[in-house]
Amino acid sequence: MEDAIEAFADHVIETKLEDIPSDAIKAAKTYILDTIGVGLAGSIGPYVEELVSTFENASTGIANNARVLGQNIRLAPGNAALLNGFQIHNSEFDCVHEEAVVHTMTVLIASLLADADRRGGVTGETLIRASILGVDVACNLGVASTSALQFFRPATAGAFAAVAAVACARGFDKECLLRAFSLAYIQLSGTMQAHTEGSSLLALQIGLNAKNALLACDLAENGLPGLNGVLEGRFGYFGLFEAAGDIRSVLPTLKQNWRIKEVAHKPFPSGRATHGIVDAIREIQAEHEIDVDAVVRLEARVPSLINHLVGRPVHDNMEISYARLNGQYAAAVMLQRKFIGIHDYTDEAIRNKASIGLAEKVKIIVNDNPDPNALSPVEIDIHMKNGEKFSRRIETVYGNPQKPLSREEHLAKFRRNWEVAKVGLIMENAEKMIGAVDNLEKVTDICELIDLVTG
């Protein structure tokens, strides 16, 4: 084997649905539904209208045969994939593999739905298999990395996931898939600078990789060549996009560790790195009544990655994307409302003086965890005016498979997201969608699902 990408291609091509255990299939259904719901919520997010306008104005003469989650439009498939990806990630509500630091389903579902809508005939069984195998590819790239993020891994690794998923749907052979991986690799994009600045361009990086993954599959299908060192070459993925890692170390886990089973829900529409702090507050609130007016300060001791991702300072002129990636603001909202929802990230909400004032009392402190990719443990102390102190240490964050959302909580999240979709969806169809995904093996064409979530 010249390059480890061949092992991933073999895994995708050779693994059949019957090879996959039932608990992995169950997890896939959970996160397919979750990702679709998150994309609906994202349809009302910042800069969505500007993207729609851009693509509609540039679509003259293009075959607009793919729909977009929560929208009443048809776009060219690549543009539909881009907008799907942007919407799925722009509310910071999409599921994540914590060890890999990858939003596992985001690029994958964005590309696959657009391609399936263009082509038709993609079955529910294919969607399950494609999702599980795509997640395996992206997560193993992340797990194999031993360095801090320098490129935006959810976008870069996500592109490989999307290629694997589309290849499943189109029935690529190994040679074609290897070429598609190569053609996606040469288009990879996504800098951590967008995350550092809390910019909406972070979600656009997801969308661009979703679009490029489709283009890579089209080019491969039409015979363009590939590369030999996609992952391990001198300028391959692990020589350029990741500063350090050992991709060969994860190859024995293929068909053993189904990464979809390790994926974490995001209970709140804020960066996953805020969730350890929020979860600690949630657990304290379950035992004590916290008077927010009596809070002197909240100290959160966190791994360096959390500080890097959400330790930016709160202020009263934040953009929504900045606020979603702000640990101080998330902590303040949780203290005030005992919940964080979509409507806590509007221009009005993020400028609320009481919320900003409380957020300024939150201090994020880096602990001594040496792991550059760690999201736990998190410890918080809430100091009160009367001298009381409420403390909590979080080893496993709410939403992780070891501390999961219940089915009722999962479906409640989906229904809340359904209600806010831009196009205005019938609530009765939300229950149809839940039933269809529960019985996805019986769906003969996933365009039936797309029918339910578009105008």
PAFIRO-170226 format. One line per 8 residues: their letters; for each residue x negated, y, z of C-alpha. Coordinates in Angstrom, 3 decimals. Example, Ala and Ser with C-alpha at 12.3 -4.5 7.8 and 13.67 -1.06 7.14 Angstrom:
BEGIN
AS = -12.300,-4.500,7.800; -13.670,-1.060,7.140
! end
This chain:
BEGIN
MEDAIEAF = 0.000,0.000,0.000; -1.686,3.170,-1.236; 0.543,5.588,0.651; 3.031,5.105,3.494; 5.795,6.603,1.364; 5.989,3.182,-0.296; 7.090,1.601,2.987; 9.910,4.122,3.304
ADHVIETK = 10.959,3.483,-0.288; 11.036,-0.260,0.377; 13.106,0.323,3.510; 15.664,2.405,1.625; 15.919,0.124,-1.402; 15.886,-3.229,0.390; 18.122,-2.536,3.392; 21.739,-3.491,2.848
LEDIPSDA = 24.704,-2.431,4.950; 24.993,-5.931,6.377; 21.408,-5.637,7.667; 22.353,-2.693,9.875; 23.677,-3.382,13.406; 27.180,-2.314,14.368; 26.030,0.215,16.980; 23.995,2.047,14.340
IKAAKTYI = 27.040,2.114,12.055; 29.140,3.476,14.900; 26.569,6.215,15.544; 26.505,7.099,11.850; 30.276,7.583,11.817; 30.033,9.816,14.879; 27.449,12.095,13.329; 29.019,12.142,9.877
LDTIGVGL = 32.202,13.512,11.444; 30.234,15.862,13.697; 28.194,17.250,10.806; 31.239,17.873,8.645; 32.889,19.704,11.539; 29.823,21.829,12.166; 29.759,22.759,8.477; 33.364,23.932,8.770
AGSIGPYV = 32.474,26.177,11.705; 29.542,27.524,9.711; 31.876,28.687,6.923; 32.647,31.824,8.958; 29.016,32.520,9.858; 26.855,35.523,8.962; 25.750,35.884,5.332; 28.018,33.109,4.021
EELVSTFE = 30.044,35.607,1.988; 26.866,37.083,0.535; 25.691,33.627,-0.576; 29.083,32.806,-2.097; 29.039,36.085,-4.004; 25.508,35.410,-5.245; 26.394,31.997,-6.621; 29.744,32.994,-8.086
NASTGIAN = 28.165,35.929,-9.928; 25.394,33.700,-11.298; 27.580,30.791,-12.350; 28.550,31.781,-15.892; 28.191,28.802,-18.179; 27.221,26.430,-15.334; 29.239,23.301,-14.579; 30.847,24.246,-11.266
NARVLGQN = 32.041,20.825,-10.144; 31.118,20.604,-6.475; 33.047,21.965,-3.510; 31.809,23.463,-0.253; 32.837,22.660,3.327; 35.588,24.950,4.549; 35.680,27.001,1.345; 38.045,27.339,-1.603
IRLAPGNA = 35.349,27.478,-4.270; 33.546,25.282,-6.774; 29.863,25.752,-7.477; 27.053,24.077,-9.350; 26.064,21.010,-7.259; 22.706,22.430,-6.223; 24.279,25.667,-5.051; 27.031,23.744,-3.255
ALLNGFQI = 24.349,21.699,-1.494; 22.535,24.899,-0.506; 25.673,26.488,0.908; 26.694,23.275,2.697; 23.256,23.138,4.304; 23.331,26.796,5.281; 26.749,26.375,6.894; 25.851,23.176,8.730
HNSEFDCV = 22.841,24.808,10.372; 23.795,28.465,10.737; 25.697,27.933,13.991; 22.911,25.847,15.587; 25.528,23.179,16.289; 24.114,20.290,14.231; 22.900,17.051,15.783; 19.200,16.533,16.453
HEEAVVHT = 16.645,13.803,17.087; 14.797,15.245,20.050; 11.556,13.276,19.814; 11.248,13.981,16.096; 12.454,17.597,16.446; 14.580,17.108,13.342; 18.216,17.991,12.652; 18.699,14.613,11.104
MTVLIASL = 21.983,14.849,9.196; 21.921,18.441,8.015; 20.050,18.426,4.705; 21.202,14.862,4.034; 24.957,15.509,4.274; 24.658,18.846,2.483; 23.077,17.198,-0.562; 25.037,13.974,-0.532
LADADRRG = 28.487,15.577,-0.373; 27.684,17.917,-3.261; 26.326,15.060,-5.371; 29.216,12.760,-4.515; 31.725,15.451,-5.451; 29.996,15.951,-8.796; 29.776,12.259,-9.645; 32.694,10.639,-7.855
GVTGETLI = 32.948,7.000,-6.857; 30.670,7.138,-3.791; 32.230,4.803,-1.239; 32.447,5.162,2.500; 30.139,2.192,2.892; 27.557,3.945,0.742; 27.871,7.089,2.873; 27.196,5.052,6.016
RASILGVD = 24.189,3.243,4.557; 22.758,6.381,2.962; 23.081,8.339,6.207; 21.400,5.702,8.350; 18.485,5.195,5.966; 18.010,8.894,5.327; 17.906,9.508,9.073; 15.295,6.753,9.421
VACNLGVA = 13.049,8.474,6.893; 13.278,11.977,8.391; 13.034,10.885,12.012; 10.026,8.672,11.482; 8.206,11.555,9.807; 8.889,13.633,12.907; 8.126,10.898,15.439; 4.790,10.230,13.718
STSALQFF = 3.731,13.859,14.116; 1.645,14.696,17.172; 1.267,18.414,16.532; 3.399,21.440,17.251; 5.700,22.675,14.493; 4.112,25.013,11.974; 6.576,24.398,9.148; 10.304,24.037,9.920
RPATAGAF = 10.474,20.265,10.235; 14.303,19.983,10.061; 14.041,21.409,6.541; 10.890,19.639,5.340; 11.589,16.184,6.777; 15.262,16.741,5.990; 14.489,16.955,2.281; 13.072,13.424,2.382
AAVAAVAC = 16.238,12.270,4.169; 18.408,13.833,1.491; 16.437,12.215,-1.330; 16.758,8.816,0.352; 20.506,9.289,0.793; 21.164,10.454,-2.761; 19.005,7.589,-4.048; 21.245,5.163,-2.159
ARGFDKEC = 24.334,6.708,-3.709; 22.904,6.666,-7.233; 21.384,3.187,-6.971; 17.766,4.165,-7.657; 15.127,1.465,-7.910; 11.878,1.808,-5.980; 9.951,3.483,-8.802; 12.613,6.138,-9.304
LLRAFSLA = 12.867,6.789,-5.571; 9.103,7.214,-5.245; 9.167,9.766,-8.028; 12.082,11.573,-6.367; 10.189,11.721,-3.062; 7.242,13.220,-4.937; 9.372,15.770,-6.737; 10.982,16.812,-3.465
YIQLSGTM = 7.588,17.068,-1.811; 6.240,19.571,-4.321; 9.260,21.801,-3.601; 9.189,21.604,0.214; 9.679,24.894,2.010; 10.438,26.190,5.465; 8.231,28.258,7.728; 8.501,28.527,11.505
QAHTEGSS = 8.243,32.293,11.105; 11.992,32.408,10.490; 12.563,30.587,13.776; 10.079,32.802,15.618; 12.024,35.875,14.491; 15.435,34.290,15.157; 16.386,34.936,11.545; 19.385,33.699,9.562
LLALQIGL = 16.843,32.691,6.938; 16.221,29.621,9.098; 19.495,28.123,7.874; 18.708,29.193,4.331; 15.553,27.062,4.487; 17.789,24.074,5.208; 19.966,24.973,2.234; 17.058,25.437,-0.143
NAKNALLA = 15.703,21.997,0.692; 19.150,20.476,0.187; 19.309,22.043,-3.275; 15.756,20.989,-4.095; 16.408,17.406,-2.996; 19.200,17.171,-5.577; 16.967,18.651,-8.245; 14.236,16.159,-7.341
CDLAENGL = 16.662,13.272,-7.821; 17.854,14.681,-11.154; 14.279,15.099,-12.374; 13.266,11.611,-11.265; 16.309,10.089,-12.910; 15.276,11.798,-16.132; 11.765,10.380,-16.041; 9.466,13.007,-14.546
PGLNGVLE = 6.372,11.512,-12.898; 5.436,11.390,-9.242; 2.353,11.645,-7.028; 0.301,8.919,-5.354; -0.463,10.588,-2.009; 2.819,12.145,-0.912; 2.304,11.485,2.786; -1.359,10.539,3.216
GRFGYFGL = -3.173,12.255,0.375; -5.683,15.008,1.062; -2.918,17.547,0.524; -0.064,15.206,1.394; 2.602,15.839,4.007; 0.353,14.813,6.906; -2.552,16.831,5.584; -0.610,20.011,5.007
FEAAGDIR = 2.825,20.285,6.627; 1.919,18.491,9.858; -1.391,19.345,11.508; -1.783,15.921,13.130; -0.028,12.570,13.169; -0.188,8.871,12.401; 2.495,7.827,9.937; 1.289,4.205,9.916
SVLPTLKQ = 2.148,3.940,13.622; 5.889,4.108,12.932; 6.044,1.688,10.013; 6.433,-1.425,12.227; 9.554,0.164,13.751; 11.469,0.132,10.456; 14.469,-2.224,10.732; 13.728,-2.417,14.477
NWRIKEVA = 14.449,1.091,15.766; 17.465,2.507,13.992; 16.857,6.200,14.535; 20.523,7.149,14.126; 21.102,5.547,17.545; 18.624,7.996,19.079; 20.266,11.143,17.713; 21.653,13.707,20.182
HKPFPSGR = 24.865,15.669,19.961; 24.756,19.415,20.457; 27.600,20.269,22.844; 27.061,24.012,22.420; 26.485,26.228,19.332; 23.026,27.367,20.374; 19.504,26.106,19.766; 18.965,22.650,21.267
ATHGIVDA = 16.085,24.102,23.241; 18.619,26.170,25.223; 20.559,23.075,26.227; 18.301,21.873,29.032; 18.728,25.202,30.812; 22.461,25.223,30.108; 22.848,21.618,31.250; 21.127,22.375,34.554
IREIQAEH = 23.535,25.275,35.113; 26.466,23.013,34.160; 25.465,20.429,36.751; 25.045,23.051,39.459; 28.456,24.523,38.600; 30.027,21.074,38.983; 28.953,21.110,42.639; 28.940,24.790,43.607
EIDVDAVV = 30.890,27.921,42.789; 28.382,30.477,41.519; 29.323,34.135,41.893; 27.592,35.686,38.892; 27.698,39.135,40.503; 25.584,37.755,43.360; 22.867,36.227,41.156; 19.509,37.891,41.759
RLEARVPS = 17.565,35.874,39.195; 17.446,32.523,37.445; 14.057,30.922,36.890; 13.752,28.203,34.243; 10.540,26.184,34.053; 10.350,24.594,30.631; 7.930,22.857,28.219; 6.012,25.100,25.846
LINHLVGR = 8.185,24.122,22.866; 11.320,25.431,24.572; 9.616,28.718,25.344; 8.442,28.967,21.743; 11.886,28.152,20.323; 14.217,30.095,22.646; 12.034,32.166,24.983; 12.419,35.365,22.958
PVHDNMEI = 13.604,38.407,24.983; 17.276,39.295,25.118; 18.332,42.810,24.057; 21.513,44.664,23.165; 20.890,44.835,19.410; 20.460,41.131,18.644; 21.609,39.518,15.428; 23.830,36.477,15.872
SYARLNGQ = 21.113,34.092,14.684; 18.695,35.613,17.206; 21.232,35.246,20.016; 21.814,31.574,19.208; 18.106,30.998,19.743; 17.957,32.966,22.975; 17.747,30.994,26.212; 18.501,34.009,28.401
YAAAVMLQ = 21.770,34.749,26.602; 22.883,31.100,26.606; 22.222,30.859,30.341; 24.203,34.028,30.998; 27.230,32.865,29.024; 27.216,29.503,30.771; 27.047,31.197,34.164; 29.945,33.472,33.226
RKFIGIHD = 32.254,31.059,31.425; 31.118,27.520,32.361; 31.133,26.818,28.621; 29.587,28.125,25.406; 31.719,28.213,22.268; 31.712,29.517,18.707; 33.319,32.787,19.770; 30.481,33.561,22.175
YTDEAIRN = 28.391,34.337,19.091; 30.164,37.261,17.486; 28.783,40.782,17.158; 31.096,41.902,19.966; 30.239,39.028,22.315; 26.461,39.300,22.019; 26.582,43.018,22.851; 28.699,42.592,25.968
KASIGLAE = 26.968,44.666,28.660; 27.770,42.231,31.473; 26.354,39.310,29.512; 23.196,41.211,28.568; 22.704,42.415,32.128; 23.014,38.887,33.500; 20.758,37.509,30.759; 18.032,39.952,31.780
KVKIIVND = 17.940,38.199,35.173; 16.917,34.928,33.510; 13.168,34.250,33.500; 11.753,31.494,31.284; 8.444,30.104,32.529; 6.232,27.554,30.755; 5.523,24.428,32.813; 2.444,22.193,32.556
NPDPNALS = 3.905,19.589,30.149; 1.122,18.869,27.605; 3.450,17.430,24.926; 3.863,20.060,22.158; 7.151,18.469,21.022; 8.808,17.954,24.440; 12.268,19.368,25.234; 12.294,18.129,28.833
PVEIDIHM = 12.011,18.133,31.763; 13.619,21.461,32.577; 13.908,22.849,36.103; 15.961,25.841,37.176; 16.385,27.800,40.397; 19.282,30.231,40.814; 18.490,32.771,43.536; 21.451,34.503,45.191
KNGEKFSR = 21.713,37.798,47.099; 22.442,35.981,50.357; 19.203,34.015,50.107; 20.758,30.793,48.844; 18.983,28.913,46.084; 20.577,26.379,43.752; 18.136,24.071,41.977; 18.357,21.336,39.360
RIETVYGN = 15.872,19.268,37.351; 16.969,17.869,33.995; 15.101,14.914,32.554; 17.713,13.960,29.964; 19.747,16.707,28.334; 23.529,16.521,27.885; 24.296,15.163,24.410; 21.322,12.793,24.351
PQKPLSRE = 22.326,9.134,23.769; 21.299,8.463,27.386; 23.658,11.237,28.529; 26.193,11.297,25.710; 29.320,13.205,24.948; 32.373,11.044,25.497; 34.490,10.270,22.457; 37.044,12.758,23.758
EHLAKFRR = 34.382,15.479,24.021; 33.059,14.629,20.557; 36.523,14.875,19.011; 37.343,18.057,20.919; 34.236,19.658,19.425; 35.292,18.520,15.947; 38.821,19.890,16.363; 37.544,23.270,17.598
NWEVAKVG = 35.299,23.497,14.553; 38.158,22.483,12.253; 40.337,25.300,13.596; 37.901,28.076,12.634; 37.154,27.025,9.028; 37.333,29.949,6.632; 39.800,28.325,4.276; 42.417,27.640,6.962
LIMENAEK = 42.861,23.906,7.294; 45.965,21.994,8.411; 45.443,20.485,11.873; 47.278,17.340,10.808; 44.487,16.747,8.304; 41.929,16.875,11.106; 43.489,13.710,12.486; 43.451,12.183,9.009
MIGAVDNL = 39.751,12.964,8.764; 39.066,11.394,12.147; 40.949,8.265,11.090; 39.216,8.115,7.722; 35.753,8.316,9.265; 36.686,5.733,11.902; 37.559,3.427,9.017; 34.936,4.651,6.586
EKVTDICE = 34.284,1.172,5.198; 37.763,1.313,3.640; 37.235,4.643,1.832; 36.726,3.947,-1.875; 35.655,7.489,-2.809; 34.418,10.047,-0.292; 35.897,12.782,-2.459; 38.984,11.942,-0.392
LIDLVTG = 37.153,13.360,2.627; 36.062,16.431,0.686; 39.699,16.987,-0.328; 40.617,17.338,3.350; 37.980,19.959,4.182; 38.227,22.275,1.173; 40.866,24.604,-0.210
! end
